[in-house]
Amino acid sequence: MVFSREQFVHLAVTAQVLVASDPNAVPAAAAAAARGELVILPTDTVYGVATTAADESAVKRLFLAKRRPWDKGIPILIADVSVLEDIVLGVPSGAWKLMDEFWPGPLTIVLPKRPDLPDALSQTAAIAVRMPDLPVCRDIIGVAGGALAVTSANLSGHAPATTAEMALYDLAGYVSIAVDAGPSPMQQASTVVDCTVQPWRILRRGPIPVDSIMGASRG
């Protein structure tokens, strides 16, 4: 079922806020995301809003909650490289070098996507993937199955949220759980590099310098 934003407002819920040190935070957030609910979670860069990447309707609700344009894809965050084969068709050898050097960390890599992924995740033949460098984040993703659709926890056009409070200000009413781990360590969205083209293309500058990425490509 596809919801209009007006319909989705009527489904608004009160978010349960859990501190990251709460023993229930990881299992509760993971279970909610796996069910297709929207969950605010901390990452090493900025706060994200997450849901299962396997459910088309859940991914569409993520777009609607953020007021995100439909042609802007949703990245997938992973807990471990072992799940990549479920997300991408293949990894260019140079991209493995990037993963070895910068994962876990603030680097998002665009790779060829598997055609059986929900169409809403990306309207192209590519998918953005990252492994965050924050244990509680990877724990949530791992318990939820190893991969989640995650985008910055803010309304489109607003500044990325660097605290749980900022994320809730934009998305309260649309998320069922928010995990609060304090201010984001990096306070900046990840660097994004497209490895589906040659030469690689930097789609967004971020914490990792362009020279470091290009140096890895030549290494």
Residue frames as qw, qx, qy, qz and C-alpha x, y, z in Angstrom:
[[0.000, 0.888, 0.461, 0.000, 0.00, 0.00, 0.00],
 [0.412, 0.258, -0.002, 0.874, 1.29, 3.46, -0.91],
 [0.216, -0.746, -0.490, 0.396, 0.48, 6.32, 1.45],
 [0.207, 0.790, 0.079, 0.571, 0.11, 9.99, 0.65],
 [0.268, 0.204, -0.512, 0.790, 1.81, 12.24, 3.19],
 [0.465, -0.325, 0.071, -0.820, -1.67, 13.37, 4.35],
 [0.881, -0.205, -0.349, -0.243, -2.68, 9.78, 5.01],
 [0.682, 0.107, -0.552, 0.468, 0.58, 9.08, 6.79],
 [0.084, -0.420, 0.341, -0.837, -0.01, 11.94, 9.22],
 [0.752, -0.339, -0.045, -0.563, -3.00, 10.03, 10.58],
 [0.919, -0.058, -0.370, 0.125, -0.68, 7.15, 11.43],
 [0.150, 0.692, -0.446, 0.547, 1.51, 9.39, 13.60],
 [0.815, -0.373, -0.419, 0.145, 2.90, 7.78, 16.74],
 [0.324, -0.900, 0.261, -0.128, 4.72, 8.99, 19.81],
 [0.651, 0.473, -0.552, 0.219, 8.37, 8.02, 19.63],
 [0.830, -0.542, -0.037, 0.126, 9.96, 6.03, 22.42],
 [0.269, 0.831, -0.418, 0.248, 13.32, 7.64, 23.20],
 [0.933, -0.321, -0.023, 0.160, 16.02, 5.27, 24.45],
 [0.112, -0.857, 0.487, 0.124, 19.55, 6.19, 25.44],
 [0.669, 0.471, -0.566, -0.104, 22.13, 4.10, 23.62],
 [0.070, 0.374, -0.845, 0.377, 23.40, 2.59, 26.88],
 [0.726, -0.065, 0.344, -0.591, 19.96, 1.15, 27.68],
 [0.332, -0.166, 0.918, 0.139, 20.16, -2.65, 27.24],
 [0.514, 0.516, 0.667, -0.158, 16.84, -2.53, 25.42],
 [0.212, 0.737, -0.150, -0.624, 17.89, 0.13, 22.91],
 [0.045, 0.373, -0.793, -0.480, 19.54, -2.14, 20.35],
 [0.146, 0.219, 0.960, 0.095, 16.96, -4.98, 20.30],
 [0.258, 0.674, 0.531, -0.443, 13.99, -2.59, 20.39],
 [0.217, 0.702, -0.246, -0.632, 15.27, -0.36, 17.59],
 [0.013, -0.261, 0.875, 0.408, 16.33, -3.33, 15.47],
 [0.223, 0.361, 0.902, -0.080, 12.98, -5.09, 15.86],
 [0.286, 0.735, 0.311, -0.530, 11.06, -1.93, 14.97],
 [0.174, 0.616, -0.480, -0.600, 13.16, -1.28, 11.86],
 [0.089, -0.085, 0.959, 0.255, 12.87, -4.90, 10.76],
 [0.270, 0.526, 0.768, -0.245, 9.07, -4.60, 11.04],
 [0.280, 0.550, 0.482, 0.622, 9.11, -1.66, 8.64],
 [0.236, -0.917, -0.278, 0.161, 8.75, 1.09, 11.22],
 [0.394, 0.751, -0.166, 0.504, 10.89, 4.22, 11.03],
 [0.750, -0.550, -0.164, 0.328, 13.65, 4.49, 13.64],
 [0.133, 0.929, -0.278, 0.203, 16.08, 7.31, 14.45],
 [0.917, -0.252, -0.024, 0.307, 19.55, 5.95, 15.08],
 [0.193, -0.884, 0.310, 0.291, 22.93, 7.52, 15.76],
 [0.880, 0.362, -0.005, 0.307, 25.82, 7.14, 13.34],
 [0.643, -0.295, 0.014, 0.707, 29.40, 8.36, 13.34],
 [0.244, 0.277, 0.307, 0.877, 28.51, 11.19, 10.92],
 [0.356, -0.166, 0.091, -0.915, 24.97, 12.49, 11.58],
 [0.500, 0.113, 0.739, -0.438, 21.77, 10.94, 12.92],
 [0.197, 0.044, -0.771, -0.604, 19.88, 8.74, 10.49],
 [0.699, 0.083, 0.329, -0.629, 16.32, 7.55, 10.04],
 [0.046, 0.280, -0.934, -0.216, 16.16, 3.87, 9.21],
 [0.822, 0.087, 0.266, -0.496, 13.86, 1.08, 8.15],
 [0.743, -0.016, 0.645, 0.181, 14.11, -2.32, 6.51],
 [0.110, 0.499, -0.510, -0.692, 15.55, -2.20, 3.00],
 [0.118, 0.056, 0.961, 0.244, 13.53, -5.26, 1.97],
 [0.163, 0.627, 0.733, -0.208, 10.03, -3.73, 2.16],
 [0.225, 0.407, 0.396, 0.792, 8.95, -1.38, -0.64],
 [0.287, -0.809, -0.411, -0.306, 6.16, 0.15, 1.45],
 [0.613, -0.655, -0.143, 0.418, 8.51, 0.84, 4.36],
 [0.490, -0.050, 0.235, 0.838, 11.01, 2.55, 2.06],
 [0.030, 0.595, 0.443, 0.670, 8.22, 4.68, 0.59],
 [0.448, -0.827, -0.339, 0.006, 7.13, 5.73, 4.08],
 [0.607, -0.393, 0.021, 0.691, 10.71, 6.86, 4.66],
 [0.260, 0.292, 0.367, 0.844, 10.45, 9.13, 1.61],
 [0.230, -0.732, -0.473, -0.433, 7.10, 10.49, 2.75],
 [0.573, -0.709, -0.280, 0.302, 8.23, 11.21, 6.31],
 [0.506, -0.341, 0.140, 0.780, 11.26, 13.16, 5.05],
 [0.415, 0.837, 0.151, -0.322, 9.41, 14.80, 2.14],
 [0.401, -0.438, 0.618, 0.516, 12.26, 13.44, 0.09],
 [0.545, 0.512, -0.322, -0.581, 12.07, 13.69, -3.72],
 [0.948, 0.054, 0.273, -0.157, 11.34, 10.27, -5.20],
 [0.775, 0.578, -0.201, 0.156, 14.32, 10.46, -7.56],
 [0.001, 0.714, -0.610, 0.344, 16.84, 10.72, -4.69],
 [0.769, -0.021, -0.639, -0.014, 17.87, 7.23, -3.68],
 [0.660, -0.681, 0.185, -0.256, 18.12, 5.91, -0.12],
 [0.265, 0.563, -0.768, 0.153, 21.54, 4.59, 1.00],
 [0.908, -0.276, -0.303, -0.089, 21.94, 1.23, 2.70],
 [0.159, -0.712, 0.603, -0.322, 24.00, 1.01, 5.88],
 [0.875, 0.041, -0.481, -0.040, 25.55, -2.36, 6.67],
 [0.683, -0.684, 0.240, -0.091, 26.97, -4.01, 9.76],
 [0.603, -0.383, 0.632, 0.300, 29.53, -6.13, 7.93],
 [0.252, 0.492, -0.557, -0.619, 30.85, -6.56, 4.38],
 [0.213, 0.023, 0.974, 0.071, 29.49, -10.11, 4.33],
 [0.397, 0.587, 0.618, -0.339, 26.03, -8.77, 3.42],
 [0.108, 0.544, -0.330, -0.764, 27.24, -6.91, 0.33],
 [0.031, -0.010, 0.897, 0.442, 26.38, -9.84, -1.94],
 [0.103, 0.580, 0.795, -0.144, 22.72, -9.34, -1.00],
 [0.060, 0.816, 0.206, -0.536, 22.84, -5.67, -2.03],
 [0.197, 0.749, -0.386, -0.501, 25.21, -5.24, -4.97],
 [0.911, 0.393, -0.042, -0.118, 25.90, -7.15, -8.18],
 [0.847, 0.148, -0.128, 0.494, 29.63, -6.84, -7.82],
 [0.348, -0.892, 0.063, 0.282, 32.39, -4.77, -6.29],
 [0.595, 0.733, -0.241, 0.228, 35.12, -3.30, -8.52],
 [0.801, -0.070, -0.337, 0.490, 38.58, -4.16, -7.23],
 [0.221, 0.394, -0.186, 0.873, 39.36, -0.52, -6.56],
 [0.526, -0.575, -0.099, -0.619, 36.26, -0.21, -4.40],
 [0.874, -0.321, -0.333, 0.146, 37.53, -3.04, -2.19],
 [0.531, 0.179, -0.281, 0.779, 40.60, -0.90, -1.56],
 [0.208, -0.509, 0.030, -0.835, 38.35, 1.93, -0.37],
 [0.789, -0.475, -0.236, -0.309, 36.47, -0.40, 1.96],
 [0.826, -0.100, -0.354, 0.428, 39.70, -1.81, 3.37],
 [0.375, 0.219, -0.221, 0.873, 41.02, 1.68, 4.08],
 [0.170, -0.252, 0.085, -0.949, 37.93, 3.66, 5.09],
 [0.730, -0.358, -0.303, -0.498, 35.34, 1.18, 6.44],
 [0.071, -0.799, -0.597, 0.022, 33.98, 1.34, 8.98],
 [0.303, -0.325, -0.024, 0.896, 33.91, 5.09, 8.57],
 [0.269, 0.679, 0.271, -0.627, 32.44, 8.17, 6.89],
 [0.080, 0.335, -0.647, -0.680, 32.66, 6.98, 3.29],
 [0.715, 0.376, 0.449, -0.381, 29.59, 6.09, 1.22],
 [0.159, -0.285, 0.771, 0.547, 30.35, 4.06, -1.91],
 [0.701, 0.403, 0.068, -0.585, 28.00, 3.87, -4.89],
 [0.244, -0.234, 0.915, 0.219, 27.99, 0.39, -6.44],
 [0.428, -0.033, -0.653, -0.624, 25.91, -1.60, -8.96],
 [0.534, -0.139, 0.523, -0.650, 22.71, -2.67, -7.22],
 [0.171, 0.125, 0.975, 0.073, 20.98, -6.02, -7.31],
 [0.276, -0.188, -0.462, -0.822, 17.82, -5.80, -9.43],
 [0.475, -0.448, -0.751, -0.099, 15.74, -7.58, -6.79],
 [0.189, -0.229, -0.463, 0.835, 16.05, -4.72, -4.32],
 [0.170, 0.758, 0.567, -0.272, 12.90, -2.59, -3.87],
 [0.430, 0.595, 0.318, 0.600, 12.58, -0.10, -6.72],
 [0.205, -0.953, -0.169, -0.147, 11.98, 2.76, -4.28],
 [0.696, -0.535, 0.094, 0.469, 15.53, 2.51, -2.93],
 [0.207, -0.485, 0.424, 0.737, 17.00, 3.79, -6.18],
 [0.665, 0.635, 0.225, -0.321, 15.63, 4.67, -9.59],
 [0.377, 0.725, -0.549, -0.175, 18.99, 3.90, -11.21],
 [0.918, 0.109, -0.380, 0.037, 21.13, 0.79, -11.53],
 [0.407, 0.355, -0.563, 0.626, 23.28, 1.89, -8.58],
 [0.631, -0.696, -0.326, -0.102, 22.95, 1.87, -4.79],
 [0.077, 0.719, -0.451, 0.523, 24.87, 3.80, -2.12],
 [0.867, -0.318, -0.376, 0.078, 26.35, 1.68, 0.69],
 [0.067, 0.701, -0.475, 0.528, 28.25, 2.52, 3.89],
 [0.732, -0.314, -0.559, 0.232, 29.50, 0.80, 7.03],
 [0.196, -0.884, 0.067, -0.420, 29.31, 3.31, 9.91],
 [0.513, 0.237, -0.619, 0.545, 32.03, 3.59, 12.53],
 [0.398, -0.388, 0.367, -0.746, 29.77, 3.59, 15.60],
 [0.070, 0.059, -0.990, 0.110, 29.33, 0.27, 17.44],
 [0.358, 0.323, 0.662, -0.574, 25.76, 0.89, 18.65],
 [0.539, 0.505, -0.172, -0.652, 24.70, 1.76, 15.11],
 [0.398, 0.325, -0.819, -0.256, 26.27, -1.39, 13.65],
 [0.120, 0.042, 0.925, -0.358, 24.74, -3.42, 16.47],
 [0.522, 0.409, 0.359, -0.657, 21.24, -2.18, 15.59],
 [0.558, 0.503, -0.433, -0.499, 21.82, -2.88, 11.91],
 [0.193, 0.282, -0.939, -0.016, 23.27, -6.31, 12.65],
 [0.272, 0.171, 0.835, -0.447, 20.39, -7.41, 14.87],
 [0.551, 0.503, 0.168, -0.645, 17.94, -6.12, 12.24],
 [0.884, 0.369, 0.289, -0.008, 19.45, -8.45, 9.66],
 [0.698, -0.136, 0.309, 0.632, 22.71, -6.82, 8.61],
 [0.204, 0.161, 0.354, 0.899, 21.47, -4.00, 6.38],
 [0.087, 0.717, 0.574, -0.387, 19.00, -1.12, 6.71],
 [0.280, 0.667, 0.321, 0.611, 17.80, 1.67, 4.46],
 [0.416, -0.662, -0.285, 0.554, 19.10, 4.80, 6.20],
 [0.323, 0.634, 0.162, 0.684, 19.09, 8.47, 5.28],
 [0.185, 0.147, -0.396, 0.887, 19.78, 11.58, 7.30],
 [0.184, -0.568, -0.774, 0.208, 17.17, 12.19, 10.01],
 [0.020, 0.431, 0.116, -0.895, 15.86, 15.54, 8.84],
 [0.553, 0.703, 0.384, -0.231, 13.26, 16.91, 6.49],
 [0.661, 0.323, 0.330, 0.591, 14.66, 17.32, 2.98],
 [0.197, 0.774, 0.099, 0.594, 16.28, 20.72, 2.69],
 [0.520, -0.833, 0.086, -0.166, 16.88, 21.03, 6.43],
 [0.085, 0.695, -0.688, 0.190, 20.29, 20.76, 8.07],
 [0.705, -0.004, -0.709, 0.038, 21.33, 17.19, 8.99],
 [0.662, -0.694, 0.004, -0.284, 20.56, 16.31, 12.60],
 [0.432, 0.461, -0.665, 0.399, 23.61, 15.95, 14.83],
 [0.199, -0.133, 0.755, -0.611, 21.57, 15.15, 17.97],
 [0.013, -0.367, -0.929, -0.044, 18.54, 12.99, 18.64],
 [0.089, 0.634, 0.443, -0.627, 16.64, 16.13, 19.66],
 [0.169, 0.463, -0.360, -0.792, 17.25, 17.72, 16.26],
 [0.114, -0.025, -0.911, -0.396, 16.09, 14.55, 14.50],
 [0.010, -0.499, -0.834, 0.236, 12.91, 14.37, 16.57],
 [0.118, 0.539, 0.132, -0.824, 12.16, 18.04, 15.90],
 [0.307, 0.320, -0.533, -0.721, 11.80, 17.22, 12.19],
 [0.443, 0.048, -0.831, -0.332, 10.49, 13.67, 12.32],
 [0.205, 0.064, 0.782, -0.585, 8.48, 13.31, 15.55],
 [0.655, 0.320, 0.238, -0.642, 5.20, 11.64, 14.75],
 [0.761, 0.470, -0.347, -0.282, 6.68, 9.47, 12.02],
 [0.429, 0.381, -0.790, 0.218, 9.21, 7.40, 13.99],
 [0.798, -0.450, -0.345, -0.205, 8.46, 4.78, 16.61],
 [0.788, -0.495, -0.048, 0.363, 11.86, 4.75, 18.37],
 [0.307, 0.868, -0.269, 0.283, 14.76, 7.18, 18.68],
 [0.861, -0.263, -0.173, 0.401, 18.10, 5.99, 20.04],
 [0.018, -0.976, 0.127, -0.174, 20.04, 8.82, 21.67],
 [0.867, -0.077, -0.116, 0.479, 23.83, 8.48, 21.78],
 [0.327, -0.716, 0.003, 0.617, 24.58, 12.15, 22.33],
 [0.303, 0.815, -0.204, -0.451, 26.04, 14.51, 19.73],
 [0.911, 0.399, 0.023, 0.099, 27.28, 12.91, 16.51],
 [0.718, -0.415, 0.186, 0.527, 31.07, 12.42, 16.64],
 [0.492, 0.095, 0.399, 0.768, 31.81, 13.94, 13.22],
 [0.132, 0.685, 0.297, -0.652, 28.94, 16.44, 12.89],
 [0.255, 0.552, -0.440, -0.661, 29.15, 16.07, 9.11],
 [0.903, 0.288, 0.165, -0.273, 27.60, 13.86, 6.44],
 [0.776, -0.189, 0.498, 0.339, 29.79, 11.24, 4.80],
 [0.087, 0.524, -0.566, -0.630, 31.93, 11.62, 1.71],
 [0.807, 0.340, 0.430, -0.219, 30.23, 9.95, -1.28],
 [0.013, -0.511, 0.679, 0.527, 32.15, 8.40, -4.17],
 [0.847, 0.356, 0.098, -0.383, 30.62, 6.75, -7.24],
 [0.342, -0.431, 0.795, 0.256, 32.57, 3.63, -8.17],
 [0.699, 0.418, 0.578, -0.051, 30.22, 2.62, -10.99],
 [0.506, 0.862, -0.005, 0.035, 32.04, 5.00, -13.36],
 [0.748, -0.209, 0.151, 0.611, 35.65, 5.42, -14.45],
 [0.316, 0.208, -0.671, 0.638, 37.30, 7.51, -13.27],
 [0.274, -0.538, -0.726, 0.328, 35.55, 7.52, -9.90],
 [0.031, -0.606, -0.193, -0.771, 33.39, 10.57, -9.26],
 [0.156, -0.177, -0.629, 0.740, 33.03, 12.40, -5.95],
 [0.168, -0.621, -0.625, -0.441, 29.32, 13.06, -5.46],
 [0.399, -0.878, -0.116, -0.238, 29.62, 14.75, -2.06],
 [0.374, 0.483, -0.542, 0.577, 32.61, 16.10, -0.20],
 [0.733, -0.618, -0.178, -0.221, 32.83, 15.15, 3.45],
 [0.608, -0.738, 0.290, 0.038, 35.19, 14.08, 6.23],
 [0.792, -0.110, 0.434, 0.415, 37.50, 12.05, 3.96],
 [0.051, 0.700, -0.288, -0.651, 39.59, 14.28, 1.68],
 [0.791, 0.563, -0.025, -0.237, 39.27, 13.77, -2.07],
 [0.282, 0.702, -0.654, 0.008, 43.05, 13.29, -2.33],
 [0.406, -0.305, 0.825, -0.247, 42.86, 10.34, 0.06],
 [0.792, 0.320, 0.428, -0.296, 40.16, 8.67, -2.02],
 [0.658, 0.710, -0.222, -0.119, 41.99, 9.22, -5.29],
 [0.022, -0.645, 0.757, -0.102, 45.20, 8.01, -3.66],
 [0.634, -0.075, 0.732, -0.239, 43.45, 4.75, -2.75],
 [0.792, 0.534, 0.164, -0.246, 42.28, 4.38, -6.34],
 [0.494, 0.740, -0.457, 0.012, 45.91, 4.51, -7.52],
 [0.379, -0.581, 0.692, -0.203, 47.23, 2.27, -4.75]]
